[in-house]
Amino acid sequence: MSRTPWLAAFGRAEFGRYNRSLSWPGAFISFEGIDGSGKTTQLQRLSSFLSARGHTVTLAQEPGGTRVGREIRKLLLDKANSDLRAIPELLLYFASRAQNIEEVILPALEQGGIVLADRFTDATAAYQGYGRELGGDAVRRIEAVACRGVKPDLTLLLAIDPASGVRRALSRNAHQSDDESRMEQESIEFYRRVAAGYDQLLQAEPERIKKIDAAGSIDEVAAAIEAEVERFLSRRFPRPA
């Protein structure tokens, strides 16, 4: 039995770091950063900004975004699951992502819309590859199968001091009905490795990943994001002369 094209990609040297973006009419933008960097708030702000300009916007939560993904999210983020090990954690994140790609992300991109994702594979590379010290090859090998070449066209990396971010995240979780603080229980050394991982990803792909200073006010950060996205969209969808 012959392998499907996306499964055949498993053996490629780049382990899935090929981008199908030119094959769809839409645009895929992801938000990245450590916990507490303000990603979700800024994603909602950008969604409103783009919708007001006539774009069709689809939001993709990671982990989550689908019925199956929400069940996986409970396993991953519930503080009660402190015994979850690194490899099962890595696989669960990709399971949620693969479901999200099939149900939400690809259909929206193929319809010409803009997808805004609250995290994508860069988060797995930073958190599991660097934070859990599983290494980049493990992440990329699984990515080749799970993501089928789907990769953001633009990634907005919200940069904040790790200690400040964790404090923000814990404060946020204290006001939520569901306890999703499992990751925030990690040491500050873990978060410093995650932040260093994001810096390495930024250095590797500066054309795709754009660093945004998240230490300012919500409005200041939103303005910086909107300017970056407008530059990206002017290149992605150039107006006729």
N, C-alpha and C positions, 0 to 999 in steps of 0.2 A: 504494500500500500504506500503510495507516495505521500510525502509530507506536505502539509499546506504551506504556502509561502511564508506566513508569519512564523510558523514553527521552524522552518528551515533557517530563519534568521538567528536561531539560537546558537548556531555554530559560527557566526560571523565574528571577525576579529574585534569589532567595536562593541559587541554584546548589546545590540539594540539601540545604540546612539545614532540612529538614522531617523530623519524626520520626514513624516508624510505630509507636512503642512502644505506643500505646494499642490497636493492633490485634492484639497478641499477649498471651497469658496469662502469659508468663514475664517475667523481668527481666534486663536487660543491664547489666553493670558492667564498666568498663574501668579499667586501671591505666596511668598515664602518668608521665613524668619522664625526665630525661636518663639516659644510660647510667651504671650504677653506683649508681642511687638505691635499689636493693633491690626493684624491682617484682616480679621473678619469685619471690623468697623470700616476699614478702608475699602474692602471689597464692596460693601453695601453702598458706600459713597460713590465709588466708580460706577457701579451698576446704575445708580440714579443719573449720574452725569452722562453716561452713554445713552441711556434710554431717552433722556430729554433731547438728545441730538438725533433721534430717529433710528437708533440701532436696536436690533433684536438681541436681548441679552439673556443668556442661560447661566445659572449658578450651579457649580459642581462642588459639593463639600467633600473633603478628604480627611479622615475616612468617613464614609456615609454616602449621602447623595442618592441612594436607592434603598428599597426595603431591605435587601440583603446586606447592603453596606451599613445600614443603621444597626443591624444585629451584630455585625462585626465590630462596629464602633463601641458598642457596650463592652465587648470582651477586651478591647484594646485600652480603653480609657478609664474603666471603672477601677477605683483605688483598691477594691477588694481582690482584684486579680494581680496582686503583687508577685505571684509565683509564675507568671507568664515569662517564658524564656525568650532569648534574643532571636533564635531562628524561627520559632512559631510566630513571634511578633512580626518579623520581616515578611513572612508568607501571608499573614493575615492582612497586612497593609496592601500588598499587591492583589490579594483576592478582592478586597473592596474596590481597589482602583480598576481592575479588569472589568468588574460589573458596571462601574460608573462609565467606563469608556463605551461599553456595549449599549447601555440603556440611555445615557444622557449626553455624553460628550460628542461622540461621532455623529449621531443623528443631528445634533444642533449645528455642528460644523458643516455637515453636508448640505444643510439648508441655508448656509450663508450667514449664520448668526455669529455673535461673539460669545465665547464661553469664558467665564471667569471662574477659576478654580482656587479654592482655599486649600492650598498645598497640592503638590503632585510628586513626581519621582525625585526631584531635588531634595524634598524633605526626607525621603527614605535614605538617600545617599548621605545626608547630613546626620540624621538621627541614628540610623542603624549602621550605616557604613562607617561613620566617624565616631558618633557617640557611643554606640555599642561595640565599636572596633571590629566589625565584621568584614570591613574592607570593601572597596569599590567594585571589585570583580563579582562578588556575590550578588550585589544589587543589580549590576548591569546584565548578568546572565538571566536573572529572573525577569527583569524588565523586557528583555528581548522577546520573551514568550507572552508575558501578561499585557504589555502595552501595545504590541503590534505596530511599532514605529510611531505611535502617537506621542508627541512631545510639545510642550508649549512653544509658541512663536515668540512670546515675550514673557519674561519672568521678572517680577518686581520683588526685590529682596529688601525687606524692611529691617534695617539694622538698628539694634539697641543693645546696651550693656546686658549681658546674661543675667546678672543678679537683679537688675531692675525689671527685666522681663518676667522672671519667675515670680517676683513679688506681685506684679500686676496680675499674672495669671491666677495665682492663689487667691487674691482678693476677688477676682471675677468669679471663680468657682465657688467661693463662699456664699454667693448670692444666687446660685443656680440650684434647681431642685434635684438634678442628677449630679452625682459626684463623679466628675471626669478629671480627677486630679492625679491619676496614676503616674503620668510622666513628670508632673511637677514635684513628685517626691524624690526625684533623682538628685544627685549631688551637684554642687556648682561646678565641679570639675567635669562632670558629664556635659553640662550646658556649654562650658568653654570649648570642649571638643566639638560639639555641634556647631557653635559659632565659627570655629576654625574650619570646619568642614564646608560651611557655606562660603567662607572666604576663598577656599580652594576652588569651589565650583565657579565662583565669580571670576577668578583669574583664568580658569580654563575656557569660559564662554562669555567674554565681556560683551559680545554683540547681542546675545540673547538676554543675559541676566543684567539688570540695572539696579544698582544699589540706591536705596532711598533712606535718608536719615529719619528714623522714626522717633527721635527724641523730642521733636517739636510738638506744637499743638496739633490737634486733629485737623484743623483747617490748613495749617502749613504743610502737613504731610500730604493731605488730599491735593493741594495745589501742585506739589512736586510730582505726584503720581499722574495727575491729569495732563501736565505738560509732557511727561515722558510718553504717555499713551497717545497723545495727539501726534507726537513725532513719529511714533511707530505706525499709527494708522495712515498717516500721510504717505508713508513708504509702502505700506501694505495695500492700500486702496488709492493709488494716485488718481487725481481728478484729470479728466481729459483736457488737453491744451485748448 
